[in-house]
Amino acid sequence: MRRPLRRRTAVLLATLLLAACTADTPAAPDAPLDVPAAPDPGTAVPDTPAAVVRVGLARDPATLDPRRLADDEGALVVQALFDGLVDVGPDGGIVDAAAADWTVEDDGRTYRFLLREDRFHDGTPVRAADHAAALLATLDPQRAPLFRQDLLTTIRGARLVDDDGTVRWGLPADVLAAGGVEVVGPRELVLRLTRPDPLLLYRLADPALSPLPPLATDDPQAFALRPVGNGPFRMAGPREPGAFIRLAAWEAHPRPARIDELVLQVYEDDVDGSARWDDLLAERLRITGVPAQRREEARRRFGTPLDGRRGPGLHTLPSAALYAYGMAVDVPPYDDVRLRRAISAAIDRDAVAELVATAGAVPAAGIVPPHLGGAVPDCDHCRHDPDLARALIDDWRADRPGDAAEPPLTLTYPRGAGHVGIAERVADDLEATLGLDVRLQARDFATLVRAVETREAPLFRLGLRAVHGGAAAGVTMLDPALRPGAAENWTGWSEVEVGTLLDGWDPARPDATVRAVERRALDAAALVPILWTPADLVVHPAIGGFHLDPTGRWWPELVYLR
């Protein structure tokens, strides 16, 4: 008999940690740059800003350094301060940023970027070598764990095969030697690929690839407090950890921001969201997340945005993230699809969502939310169906040897608030509906990952999240976890056709690949979808120009006060 289920009200959806540090960089060409002089940062914005937008943050960014990004709050600031080569636009497509133009050659295997005339906010010229250094830094072996090598996965020299067939990440020197990254001149950069990569431009829009000025290396502590970028906003002063971050419009930017100042107010002690809600009603905030219990009131007060993503109102569409459980399909008894489907059908996702109601989570009937092209209607076992679950488990048991003891199942999950409550709820469902003996095991994240990789934990908590935004959001929820041979394909499920489908992804028809891959993955039941999380973000009616990406990103430079 299991102990009574303990109610927990918080849920932690896994986030991808972005980490980085400096790397050996190619020498900057000696040719001078004809770049206009930068305005004095002290006079670029009027003393009394005419248009200020205040935003509430639930937590203080861990860092504002692009090389060490660790959370969405930090990414919001970095994307306002820096311009990479390209960016994802509100319509989901790729737009120019620091690269004024680019060409694709050699049947999609060579990209040639021509950079705009550009300066960092401190007046330092931005060169092609700075962008090359940001790319190569993702392969630096001295960086913290969870590098971003995946951003360069198709660039020559980034992935090497040893004589024994072992695949490993290359070093910056390997990429340079292979011609994967070449600085042709102060404003010209060439990238060469091992194969055509339809996701390359979306990878290059990642904020971790932002170019850095000399200050970032010469005085990293000063840079951490007041990063110097080349984007539409600049730091209006040093950050105040735990308090606020002030960004001022950078008037020398080719596309200046439409407001004068962005103030990001940190509410770390506001666990229930009440302080942010009160400040929103008092119009001290214009954009902020709201607690799930305020969802209906927020909808009545502020309305609903156009198509769920544009304009003011309560934004509630699920983000491009999934809370799930995975099963190692090459480890008995999880190598039988009937057992995997039975486990999926036995889980009462509505009850799990109710358990974490204060976090705003909603039941997931598939991997990718429907508005991102998900194939939800096709998966019968992705919904709570005790009758189907019992029929599947009976069929599985009928084929087992009569004298074989039924093995207990150990469900491994990360330590931390929320995970244990969900694991207990799921275990109760599997025991009550399927008669399985389920045991629980909590591990810290790093130990859990090692246990999953070594197959010591074949039933485990799994989090999927879109690595890139815009039109690529849906497919990049699937790619790292389902691509055959991928480092993060922890379930071991592999279909050659899935890799072919992912390689053939077409930005003009993004949903076609998502549906084709997801249907195969759901049919195999290698992972069990459980929860999606809505944005629950309120935008005040005074704000115009707001667009929300499926990954949760929005563009501060496009918003304005009505």
C-alpha positions, -999 to 999 in steps of 0.1 A, spaced: 0 0 0 14 34 -10 14 62 15 -13 89 9 -4 113 -19 10 145 -6 -3 176 -23 23 199 -38 15 232 -55 47 241 -74 61 226 -106 95 231 -121 96 227 -159 131 220 -171 148 248 -189 178 246 -212 208 262 -195 229 283 -218 266 284 -208 297 298 -223 331 314 -218 359 328 -238 377 309 -265 408 313 -286 396 338 -312 408 345 -347 429 376 -350 410 407 -361 420 420 -395 441 452 -394 420 470 -420 402 500 -405 365 502 -403 346 532 -416 321 533 -388 302 564 -377 312 577 -343 290 566 -314 270 592 -295 280 598 -259 261 572 -237 254 599 -212 235 621 -237 220 594 -260 187 595 -241 170 626 -226 173 632 -189 136 627 -185 125 599 -208 93 605 -227 83 569 -228 91 544 -201 78 508 -200 80 489 -167 81 451 -167 78 428 -138 102 399 -135 95 369 -112 132 365 -106 165 383 -110 185 371 -141 214 349 -130 236 368 -155 235 393 -183 266 379 -199 257 362 -232 284 336 -226 267 323 -194 230 327 -200 210 306 -176 173 318 -178 146 335 -198 149 367 -178 186 370 -188 179 362 -224 153 390 -225 179 415 -215 207 401 -237 184 402 -268 177 438 -261 213 447 -256 230 427 -284 225 419 -321 238 386 -334 242 380 -371 205 374 -376 174 374 -355 139 358 -355 112 383 -363 77 384 -348 63 367 -378 85 337 -371 109 341 -399 146 351 -400 154 389 -403 187 407 -406 205 420 -375 242 427 -374 244 410 -409 231 435 -434 229 407 -460 239 371 -466 240 346 -494 237 308 -495 261 290 -518 273 255 -526 238 239 -525 232 252 -489 266 243 -475 281 278 -475 268 309 -459 285 343 -466 275 372 -442 282 409 -450 280 429 -418 265 464 -413 287 493 -402 285 488 -364 298 499 -330 293 486 -295 277 510 -271 311 521 -258 322 532 -293 343 501 -301 339 489 -337 321 455 -342 341 433 -365 334 400 -382 361 385 -359 339 393 -329 310 373 -344 334 344 -352 347 345 -316 312 341 -303 306 311 -325 339 294 -316 334 300 -279 306 274 -278 333 247 -284 357 259 -257 365 229 -235 371 252 -205 335 263 -204 310 254 -177 288 223 -182 259 224 -207 278 242 -235 259 253 -266 279 232 -291 245 222 -306 244 257 -322 274 246 -344 264 210 -349 266 212 -388 296 235 -392 327 218 -404 351 207 -377 325 210 -349 317 172 -349 346 148 -354 346 110 -359 376 92 -344 392 61 -359 371 38 -337 339 55 -348 334 76 -317 317 109 -324 330 139 -303 329 177 -303 357 194 -320 377 224 -306 378 259 -320 411 251 -337 394 221 -355 367 244 -369 392 269 -381 414 242 -397 384 227 -415 373 261 -428 340 259 -409 344 296 -397 364 320 -418 369 358 -412 374 371 -447 375 408 -438 363 433 -411 328 429 -423 327 395 -440 322 361 -424 319 327 -440 304 296 -425 308 262 -442 287 232 -433 290 195 -435 255 193 -449 226 216 -457 210 227 -425 175 244 -427 178 253 -390 212 271 -392 199 307 -394 176 300 -364 206 286 -345 226 318 -353 198 339 -337 206 324 -303 215 351 -278 245 330 -267 262 339 -300 261 377 -293 294 395 -302 314 409 -273 336 440 -269 371 439 -254 356 449 -220 341 415 -217 375 399 -215 395 428 -200 372 434 -170 346 406 -168 333 419 -134 325 453 -148 309 437 -179 287 416 -157 273 446 -139 270 468 -170 272 447 -203 281 466 -234 264 454 -265 255 465 -300 217 461 -298 187 485 -298 191 492 -260 220 500 -238 224 497 -200 213 530 -185 234 523 -154 249 493 -136 223 466 -128 210 465 -92 209 428 -83 176 418 -68 161 452 -76 159 464 -112 176 466 -146 173 499 -166 178 499 -203 178 530 -224 172 532 -262 204 533 -283 198 561 -308 227 551 -330 210 517 -338 199 512 -374 164 505 -361 160 525 -329 136 514 -302 102 530 -300 104 537 -263 130 557 -244 135 534 -215 127 498 -203 127 492 -166 127 456 -155 116 453 -119 126 422 -100 100 406 -76 119 377 -62 100 376 -29 66 377 -47 60 340 -46 22 341 -52 24 370 -77 2 393 -56 27 422 -56 30 422 -94 -8 419 -97 -13 449 -74 13 469 -93 -3 460 -126 -37 473 -115 -20 504 -101 -4 509 -136 31 507 -121 37 478 -144 28 475 -181 39 439 -187 41 411 -162 32 375 -155 2 368 -133 -6 339 -110 -29 312 -124 -56 320 -98 -59 355 -113 -62 341 -149 -100 346 -153 -99 380 -136 -71 391 -158 -90 380 -189 -121 400 -178 -100 431 -170 -76 431 -199 -92 410 -226 -76 385 -250 -48 393 -275 -52 389 -312 -45 353 -323 -33 346 -288 1 362 -295 -2 398 -306 -12 429 -287 -25 437 -252 -45 413 -230 -39 380 -212 -16 357 -231 -25 321 -222 -13 299 -252 10 271 -239 47 278 -243 70 256 -264 78 234 -234 66 200 -222 68 182 -188 70 145 -195 83 111 -185 106 91 -207 113 53 -210 144 36 -223 130 15 -251 162 -7 -252 158 -18 -215 132 -45 -205 104 -43 -197 102 -9 -214 112 -25 -247 75 -35 -252 53 -8 -267 22 -22 -251 36 -15 -216 47 20 -226 12 28 -240 -5 13 -210 16 36 -187 7 66 -208 -31 58 -208 -31 52 -170 -20 87 -161 -47 111 -151 -33 143 -165 -62 164 -153 -55 153 -117 -18 161 -121 -26 196 -135 -50 202 -105 -22 192 -82 0 220 -95 -28 244 -103 -10 274 -88 17 270 -114 -9 273 -142 0 240 -158 -26 223 -181 -29 187 -193 -8 178 -223 -23 155 -249 7 154 -271 43 167 -273 39 199 -293 10 222 -284 -16 223 -312 -9 260 -321 27 250 -330 15 222 -354 12 194 -329 -5 161 -338 -26 159 -306 -59 143 -320 -41 112 -332 -29 98 -298 -55 77 -279 -32 66 -251 -21 103 -245 -54 108 -227 -65 92 -194 -83 60 -205 -82 33 -177 -100 8 -199 -75 11 -227 -46 10 -202 -60 -23 -186 -65 -39 -220 -29 -30 -230 -14 -43 -197 -34 -75 -199 -21 -81 -234 14 -75 -223 11 -98 -193 -4 -126 -215 29 -129 -233 50 -131 -202 63 -165 -190 40 -178 -164 68 -183 -138 84 -149 -144 81 -124 -116 68 -91 -127 96 -65 -122 90 -34 -101 93 -1 -119 115 27 -105 104 62 -114 134 86 -112 128 123 -109 148 154 -100 150 167 -65 130 199 -60 96 213 -54 68 199 -75 86 169 -90 79 147 -60 42 155 -59 38 147 -96 58 115 -93 37 103 -64 5 111 -83 17 92 -114 29 62 -93 -5 60 -76 -22 60 -111 0 32 -123 -5 11 -92 -43 16 -90 -50 11 -127 -23 -13 -138 -14 -31 -106 22 -23 -111 47 -21 -83 61 15 -86 90 28 -66 102 64 -65 138 77 -66 148 113 -63 182 124 -77 199 157 -83 198 168 -119 234 159 -128 232 125 -112 198 118 -129 213 126 -163 242 102 -158 218 75 -145 196 79 -176 225 78 -200 239 46 -184 204 31 -183 204 29 -145 172 49 -146 151 37 -175 119 54 -164 126 91 -158 114 126 -157 119 143 -191 116 179 -201 114 191 -237 117 228 -247 120 245 -280 157 254 -285 148 281 -311 118 303 -316 96 315 -344 87 291 -371 114 267 -358 98 263 -323 78 232 -330 105 212 -347 132 222 -322 110 208 -294 114 174 -311 148 175 -327 172 171 -297 151 144 -280 140 123 -310 168 126 -337 185 92 -341 219 93 -324 214 127 -308 232 132 -274 198 141 -257 179 112 -272 177 96 -238 149 72 -246 169 54 -273 140 54 -296 153 57 -332 137 58 -366 159 66 -396 130 83 -413 127 107 -384 162 120 -390 153 124 -427 122 143 -419 140 167 -395 168 173 -421 141 182 -446 123 207 -424 110 236 -445 105 270 -428 77 277 -453 58 246 -441 69 242 -405 39 222 -394 43 193 -419 75 180 -403 63 186 -367 32 165 -373 50 137 -392 77 133 -365 53 137 -335 29 111 -348 57 85 -350 70 94 -316 36 93 -299 28 60 -316 60 45 -302 51 59 -267 88 63 -258 79 95 -239 47 103 -220 34 138 -223 20 152 -190 18 190 -188 21 222 -208 25 256 -192 6 287 -205 23 320 -206 -1 337 -182 14 371 -192 -6 403 -191 1 432 -214 -16 465 -204 -38 482 -230 -15 511 -231 11 490 -249 12 487 -286 35 466 -309 37 436 -286 44 401 -301 49 370 -280 70 341 -294 61 305 -286 93 303 -266 82 332 -244 103 358 -260 90 393 -269 107 423 -286 111 454 -264 124 475 -293 90 471 -311 67 481 -282 54 516 -278 31 535 -255 -3 543 -271 
